[in-house]
Amino acid sequence: MPGTAQNIEDTLRSVRDDLNAALGRIDPAVFDFRRFPFSFMGKAARARFTILAGDALLLGRDRSARLASAAELTHTASLLHDDCIDRALYRRGLPTLNEKLGVNTAILVGDLIVSLALDFAASASQDLVQELVLAIRHMTEGALLEENAKGRKISAAEADRIVELKTGALFRWCALAACRLAGRPELLETCGRIGKDAGTAFQMIDDVLDFEGDAGACGKETLKDIKEGKFTLPLILALNDAAAGPKAEKLLSRMKTGPEADLSAAVELAGLVSSGGFSAQARRKASEKIKELFPLIDRLPGTEGAAALKTFLLTLGERTA
C-alpha cells in the first residue's frame, strides 16, 4: 500500500540500506566501497520525488523504493562523471573519488554504478530498463550541450533545453516508471510532464544557488558555474538586462583575460546577479513552473499523495541549499 508523508523517512532509510548493500556487494578486487566510500543520495530529491509520485499514483512503497534506488544510483553515477569533468576536489564535504583515486577509476566506477541502476530498474520491471537507458542518453546529451556551450553566451531557450535534458530527463523517468508500475497508462503523458518540469525547476534552483548559496549547506562549491564558463538562467537574465548587461559583459571579459587565480571578477559578477534581482527572478520562474504542475498533479488518483507531492515540490522551489 502507498505510505504517508509522515513515514517517507522510513522508506528513504530502506532505499539507503539497499544502495549500501548493492555497493557493498561489488567485488573488493574490482572496487572496495568500504575502503573508499563516497557520498550518495545527498538531499535524496529524486528518491523523495519518486516515492511521493508513487503515493499519488497509489503505488506500493516497496515498488516505488526500487525505482527510487535506480534513480539515485543513476544520479550518483552522473555526479561521479561530473566531478571528473569539473576536476572537483570535494562533493558534500568529502574528497571526490577522482581526487582520491584518479579520473580513470572514478569514470569506471560511475559506469559500474549505471549497471547497478539498470539492475534495480529491471528488478521492478524489465519494461522500465529501456526507458531508463533513454533517460541516461538524454542526460548525457544535456551534459554535452552544456560542455559545448561553455564560454559562449546562449539564449534562455538553449539553457532551458540543457536543463530539461540534463536534469529533467531522470525526474521524468521516475514519474513515468511509477505510472507504469501503478498500471495507469492513461496518465503517462501527465506524469511525464510532471517529472520533466519538476526536474527542470529543481535544476533552475540549483543554478540560482551557485550565485547565492552557501558552499557548506549546498554540499558543493559555489560560483562553480561562473568560473567554468556556464551560462545559466540567472546570468542570462542579467546579460539581457539593459542596465546590468554591459557591466556583466565587462566582468565576463575580465574573467577570461585575467589571472586564473583572481576570483574577484567572479565574485563581483555573482554580486551583480544577486543584487540586481536576477537570481530572484530565476527562482520565481522555477516556482511558477512548479505551480503550473498542480492541476496535473490533481489528476492523480491518490489525494493524500498528490497533496504531499505538491508540498514537496514547493519546498524545492524555496530551498536555499
N, C-alpha and C positions, 0 to 999 in steps of 0.2 A: 504493500500500500504506500501511497505517497506520504511523505513526512510533513512536518510543520516547520515554520520558520524557527521555532524555538529549539528544535533538535538538529538543525543543519550542522552545527559544530560537531556533533557525534558522527555524522556522515562524512564530514571532511576529515576527521581523525581516521576513519576507516579507509578513506582514499589515501591518506598519507601513509598509513600502515601498509597498504597494498603496494604503493610505489617503493617504499623502503624494502619490502620483501622482494619485489621484482629486481631492483638494483642489486640487492644482496645476493641474488641467485646467479649473477654474472660470474663466470669462472674467474677467480682472482688472478689466474695467469693471463687472462685477457685484460681485465681491468678490476682493480681491487677498490671497490666503492668504500669499504670500511676504512681503508688506509687513506684514501684520497676522496673524502666526501665533498660534495658541492651542494650549494643551496638549490632547492626546488620548491615549487608551489608558491612561495612568497605570499602575496596577497590572496592567492587562490581565486582570482577573479573568474577565470574560465571554469573552474570546478564549481564555484558558487552559482554562476550563471547556468551551467548545465543542470545542476540539481534543482534549482528553482524553476527552470523551464520544464523539467520533467514533472515537478509537482503541479505546475499549471496545466500539464497535459495528462494528469492522473497516472503518471508512470511511477512504478515502484522504485523506492530509493536504491534497492540492490542493483537494479538495472541502470539507473542514471549514474550510480557511482562508478560503474565500469566505463561509461562514456567520459565521466569527469577525469578518470585516471588516464585514458587515452589522450584527452585534450591537454592535461598538464604535462604529460611526457612529451607530446609534440611541441608544446611551448618551451619546455626546458631545452630540448634539442636546438630549437631556433635561437635561444639565448646563448648556448654554448658556441654556436656558429657566429652569432653577432659579436660576441666578445673577442673572437679571433679576428674578425674583420676590423673591429674598432681598436684592437690591441688593448683592451680593457684590463686593468690590473685588479679591480675589485668588483664584486657583484654581491649586493645585500650584505656588505660588511665582511665578506670572506674573499680571500685571494681567488681569482678566477682560475679555472683549470688550465687555460693556456699559459697563465703566469707560472703555475706550479710545475706543469709537465710539458709545456710547449704546445705550439699551434697544431702540430700533426696529431698528437694524442687527443687534444680537445675536439678537433674536427671528427676524428674517428669515433670517439665516444658519443658525440652528437648523432652520428649516423646509426650507431648501435641503439641509441635510445629511440630513434624513429622506429626501428624494428619492434621494440617493446610496445610502443604506442599502437602500432598496427596489430600486434597480438591482442592487446586489450580490446581494440575495436572488434576484432574477429571473435573474441570470446563473448561479446554482446550480441553480435550478428554478423555473419560473413558478408552480408549485403552492404554493411557500412564501410568496409575496407576501401572499396574503390572511391567512394565519396571522400574519405579522409585523404587518400592519395591525391585527389583533385585539389583538396584544400591546401595540402602541402605544396603542390605545384603553384597555386595562386600566391601563397605566402612567399615562395621563392621568387616568383615574378615581381611581386611588390618590392622585395628587397633589392632585386636587380635594377628596377626602375629608380629606386631611391639612390642606389650606387651610381647609376648613370647620370643622375641629376645633381650630384654633389658639386658645389661651387657654381651652380648655374641657377639664375632666377627662374622659377617656374610659376605657373598660374595656380590659382586656388583649385581649379578643376583638376590639374595634374596632381597636386598634393592630395586631393580627395581620392583619386584613383589609387595612388600609392597606399594610402591608409586603408582603403577598402580591401585591397589585396593583402597587404602585409599583416593586418590585424583582424579585419572584418571577416576574412575567409574562415578562420578557425572558429570564431564565435558562431558563424553561420552553420558550420558543420555541427557544432554542439546542439543547436536548436533543431536542425534537420534530423539528426540522429535520434534525438529524444522523440521527435514527432513520429518517425518511422517505427521505433520500438513501441510507442504508445498505440500504434495502429490507427493513426489519424491522417490518411493520405490527403484528405480534403483540406488539411491545414498546412501542407508542406510549403506552399508559396508564402503564406503568412509567417510561418516560423522562419523561413529563410530570410525574409526581410527583417524580422525582429533581430535575428542573430547578426546579420551583416551590419545593420545600423547601430546595434548596441556595441559591437566591436569597434566600429568606426568612431563612435563617440568616446569610447574608452581611450583609444589612441589619441584623439584630439586633446583630451585632458592630459594625457602623458606628455604631449608636446608642449602644453601650457606649463607643466611642472618643470620642464627643462629651463624655463625662464624664471620661475618664481618659487620653485620647490626648495626644500632643504635636503642636501645630499644624504644625511643620516636617516631622515624619515623616509625618503624615496627609495633608499637602498641602492642608489646608483648616482654617478657623477652628474651634477647639474652643469648647464652651459655646454653639455656634450654635443648637442646637435649643432649649435652655432659654430663651435670650434672645428667640427667635421665638415662644415660647408653644407649642411642640410637646411633647405628652405621649407620650414613647416608653417602652418597656418598663422600663428601669431606674427612671425616675421614677415610673411607675405602681406598681411593686413597693414603692417607698419610701412612697408615699401610702397604700397599702393596709396598711402595717405599723402595728400598734397603737402601738408606741413612737415610731417615726420619723414617722408620718403627720402628727400635729399640728404638729410643727416644720416639716416640709416645706410644709404649707399656709400657715404664717405667712410663710415665706420667699417663697413664690409671691405672697402678698398684698403683701409689701414690694416685689417686683419690679414689680407692677402699679401701685403708688401712688407709688413713689419716683422720683427723677430718673432720666431715661433713661441718663445718663452714669455713674450709680453701679452698678457691676457687683458690688459686694460681696455682695449677696444671691444673685446667680447663682453666684458662686464658693463661697459658703457652702453653697448647695444642692448643688452638684456634689460638695463635700467630704462632705456628709451621705450622698449616694447612694453614693459610692465607699467611704467608711469604714464605712458600715453594711452593706456586703456586697451591696448591691442590683445594682450593675453586675456583680459576680462571679456573682450568681445569674442575671442575664440571659445572661451568657456561657455558663454551664452549660446553660441551656435551649437556646441555639443549638448547642452541642456535642452535646447529646442528640439534637436534630433531625437533625444530620448523621449521627450513628452509626446512627440508625434507618433511614437510607437504604442502609446497607451490604448487607443481604440483597437489596434491589432491584438494587443495582449488580452483585451476584454473579450475577444472571440474564443479564447482558450477555455476548455471545459472546467478546469479546476479553479473555482473562485478564490479560495484562500491562497493557493499557489500563485495565481495571477497577481493578487494584491501584493504578496511578498516579492514577486519578481519586479513589480513596478517600484516598490520601495528600494530594493537593491539597486536598480538602475539609477534612481535619483541620487543615491549615495555615491555612485560612480561619477556622476556629473558634478558633485560638490566636493569631491575628495581633494585633499591638499598634500597627499603623499601616495 
